[in-house]
């Protein structure tokens, strides 16, 4: 009788422990699980991105020494500050993590531009600003979402 009672209590404890875990968010397609970034990781991502302003643009680039394209910048910053390896292309970034409403943006969120097929991406750094690697001949820079050019673009926000 005592053994049965102990077994029943152990089973109940294991069942309750399993129910107490927080489920991880899933991508909209439901087949890949992404971890949520802590506020400290999000802040580190934004600060590191700001520190890369002025790095030359280079198509296919993904290091400070070699330069960055937009997705290379994102991959480098997320990998070095949060240990997350985002997808390498802008099209893939548009499905990375979870969608975020513009009113819920926080530092470290992704900003993805383009109607239909996405064409560009950056890292939100707060106060309506984002860091990105814009184009050949340019440099990593910070821009405002409400600027004349960027405010006219279809924009989506993602949180890995």
Residue, then its C-alpha position, 0 to 999 in steps of 0.5 A: x500500500x505504501x509503495x503504491x502511494x509513493x508511486x502515485x505521488x511521484x507520478x502526480x509530481x512528474x505530471x505537474x512538473x510537465x504542465x508547469x513548463x512554458x511552451x516555446x513559440x512556434x513559427x507561423x508554419x508550426x514546424x520550427x521552434x524559436x527561442x524568445x530573446x530576453x530583454x538583455x539579449x535584445x538590448x545587446x543586439x541593438x547596442x552591437x548593431x549600433x556599434x557597426x554603423x559605418x562598416x562598409x556594405x558588401x554584397x554577401x558580406x557577413x563580417x565587420x572586416x569584410x563588410x555586410x549586406x543586410x542579412x549578413x549584418x543581422x546574422x552576425x549580430x544575432x549570432x554574436x550577441x544571442x547565439x542565434x543563427x538567423x536564416x541567411x536571406x531576406x526572404x527567409x527572415x520574413x518567416x523567422x521568429x514571430x510577427x510583432x505589431x508596430x506598437x509592441x516593438x522592442x530593441x533587437x526586433x527585425x524590420x523587414x521591408x517589401x511587398x510580397x517578396x521581402x527586399x531588405x531588412x534591419x535591426x530595430x534599435x529603439x525610438x523609431x530607428x533601425x540599423x541596416x546595410x542599405x546598398x552597394x557603395x554605402x555603409x551600415x547606417x541608422x535610419x528612421x522608420x518614419x523617414x520619407x523613404x522608409x515610411x512608404x515601404x511595406x514593413x513587417x516586424x519579427x521577434x526571434 
